[in-house]
Amino acid sequence: MTFKNWSHFVLPFLAIFVFSLLIINWSEISWIFDWQTISRWAEEIVFEEPIEEPIEEEESIQIGQEAVGEEDHIKISVLGIEAPLRSPDSSDLDVLSAELDRGVVIYPEAARPGDPGQTVILGHSAPPGYPDIKFDRVFSDLGNLVSGDIIEIYYQERVFKYSAEKVETMSIEEYGQLLLEPPANEYVLIISTCYPPGRNWQRWVATAYLLTE
């Protein structure tokens, strides 16, 4: 039997077989020929809304503790220092000088306590035997601060605790450069005073970092 004769015999049989399968299974496959069902199915695939993954909220850092009723001041217990903390709006030298007679001063162009960046606090120092008037001697013992000593800053009825890292001597030029390049994403406290105490030759500079726990 040639292939041509064989195909005349087999093809009708296959057609009858396929047609029989369609009749027997019509209830299960009839949707294939229903254009409305196919259209809805296609829309569900194309326009299905993506499943949104839940967004995990970042844990916020609690900066400082409440200190209701406390006036702004600085406290360094290990050095016996406690003095009012002044916050002038101007960096004019006459304004700063007048405020330094009333306590220690937050440099106006620096970050506020508890804010990211560099908080700079200024204060006077004086040589041994100098009369203890106004706040001329407030930072005279700053050089005795050691790593790990705690500095407390009371500001706007919150207390911010910093851990001292180092105290170093800088030229006035180096100190000026330090103020021009504050860190952006750290909580740094700089305390500075004249060095030698009472002499405007250099600067004693203490660096400390905020404790967040």
Secondary structure, DSSP 4 states (H G I P E B T S, - for coil): --HHHHHHHHHHHHHHHHHHHHHHTHHHHGGGG-HHHHHHHHHHHHHPPPPPPPPPPPPPP--SEE-TTPPSEEEEGGGTEEEEEE--S---HHHHHHHHTSSEEE-TTSPPTTSSEEEEEE-----TT----TTTTTTTTGGG--TT-EEEEEETTEEEEEEEEEEEEEEHHHHHHHHHS--SSSEEEEEEEEESTT-TTEEEEEEEEE---
